[in-house]
Amino acid sequence: MGLRDPDIRLALIPYLISQDVDLWVREEMGIWGCVADVVTVSSHEVHIYEVKSDLDTTERLGDRTKVGRNRRSYTVQGQVTAYGMMADRVTLVVGTVLLEEAILLIPAWWGVLVAVDEPTGVVLVPYREALPNPDLRWVRVFEFLWREEAQGVCERLGIARGVRGASKSKLKKRLKSHGLSLEDLRREVRYVVRARVWDRKWGC
């Protein structure tokens, strides 16, 4: 029958927490039009884990073309594109059935954990370590913020005067004009992700 998604997740969550007991873990988080299976937030990074069980397909990893009601084609971005927009690292957690196929579809900086079905339960075997995202950009990371969260960043930095209640684009300009660096923006994103998942913390 093969490993199912719930089987893999049941092993994945404890595995992640064993690496860092203070890790924040959230399942099923929307990321740029996709839904990331597991998102973790540590003190220094946002790490996405995409699970592909033996019963899944690799179709959603890549961008794909669809045809709308007006018969015009449009591109639906896949998980590789979406997660590359804002994640500091990404790891594919995959069963042995799709391993070879999936590796051909992901960037070299993605990590890989192989889920193996053992008599004692699912074991996660490191195959490739995740590297830092080489293509993080300020504008893309900023878009992860909701308007209210961008407003909150301005408030915390003491630069909200004149833009309270403003559009997200105006808030972006305010932050840009005050020289908010990519590193500082990444820190703010980690802050708001924790705020979004405060009721779904695993571990301590």
N, C-alpha and C positions, 0 to 999 in steps of 0.2 A: 504493500500500500504506500509506503514511503512516509517521510516525516511531514507532519502538518505544521502550519504556521503557529498554532497555540503551543505545540510541543517545543518548538524552537524558542519561543518567547519565554516559556516557563524556565528554560535554562539560561536565557540571555540576561534577564534582569538580575538574578543573584550573581551571575558572572561579572556584570558591570559594577555592581555595588562592592564586590570583593576587591576590586581594583581601587576604589575610593569610596569610603563609607559616607562621605559628605556630598556625594554626587546627587544632583537632582535629576530625576528620570520621569519622562512623560511619554505615554504611548499615544499614537494617532494625533499628530499635530500638523496642521495645514502649513505648507511651505510652498509659496509661489505656485499655487494651483494644484499641487500634489499633496498627498498625505503621508508624512514620514512615519514609519512604523514605530520607531523609538528615537527620542531626542534626549540627550543628556547635556547638562550644564554644569561645568566645574568652575573653579575660581578663575580659569584662564581661557576656556574655550567652549564652543557649542559643537557637539559631535552628533551627527545623525547616523543611525543604524537602520539600514534597509534590509528587511527579511525576505528571502525567497525560499519557500519551502519546496519539497520535492513535487508538490501538486500545483505549483505556480507556473507562470511563464515569465519570460524576460521582456515581454512586449513593452511594458511601461517604463523600462529603463531609458530607452531612446526616444527622441522626438519622432512624431508620426503625423501623417497628413490625413485629415478627415474631410468629408464633403458635407456642407450644411444644407439646410432646406432649400436655399436658393441655388443649390448645385455648385456653389463656389467652394473651392478647397481652402482649407486653413490648416495651420500647423499647431499641433498640441505639443507643448514642451514636455519632455519626459523627465524622469527623476534625476538623471545625470545633470541635465541643464538646471533644473529647479534647485537642487541641493547645492550645486556649485555657486549659486548666487550669493549665499550668505553663511553656509556652514564652514567652520574652521577646519573640520575634518569630517570624512564620511567613511563608514565601513559597511561593506556588504556582508550579510550573514546568510549563508547559502548552504543548502543540502548538497550532497554529492551528485545528485541527478543533474542539476543545472550548473554545477561549478565551472566546467570547461566553457560552456556556452556564455555564461554571464561574464566571465573574466574578459572576454573579447569585447564586451560592450561598455566597460567602465574605464575611467581614466587611470593612469598609473599611480596617481596620488591617493586613490581610494584604497582603504585597507580591506582585507578579506578574512572572515572567520568561517570555517567550515563546520557545519553541524553534522555530527556523526551519531547514528543511532546505536548505542551500546546496550547490553543487557541490563546495566544499572541505570540507564536513562540517557538523555541527549548530552553529548560531550562537545564542547566548542573548541576546535583546534585552530590556533593562529596559523594563517597561511601567508598573509602579507600585512605588514604594519601600515596603518594610515599615516600619510604625510600631511603637512600643512597645505591648505588650499592655495595654489599658486596664483589664483586669479581673483582674489577678493577685491572688490571695488567699493569705494565710499557710497556711490549712488545706489548700488544694488543692496548693500547692507542696510542703508537708510530705509529703503522701501519696505523692509520687513516690519518696521514700526507702524503701528496704527497712529492716526492723527493725534489722539489723546495722549499716546505715549511720547510722540515727538514733542507735544506741548510740555509734558512732564520733564523731558530732558532740558528744555529751555528753562523751566522753572528751577531745576536743580543747579543749573549753571548760572542762574541769576541774570538771564538775558531775555526774559519773557515779556518785558515791558514793550507794549506796542504790537505784540503779535498774539496776545491772549484771544482765543476764539478764532484765530486766523486759519486759513487753509493749510493743508499739509505742505503744499509747494512753498508757501511763504515761510513756514517754519523751517523747511529745508534751507532756504536762502539765508535765514537768520543764523542757523548753525554753521553754514558754510562761511558766512562773512565773519564769524567769530573764530574761525580757524579750528573747529573741532576735528581732530585727527581721526584717521581710520581706526587706530588702536583705541582711542577714547570712545568712538562710536561703537566698536565691538563690545567694549565694557558696558555701555548703556544697553545694548541689545541683550547681553547676558542678564542684566538687571531686570528688564521687562519680561524676559522669558520666565524667569523665576516667579515674577509677580503673576504671570498667567497660570502657572501650574502649582501655586502654593498648596492646593488641596490634593495634589497627586504626588507628593513627595514619597520616595521609597527610601528605606534605610533609616539612619538616625535623624 
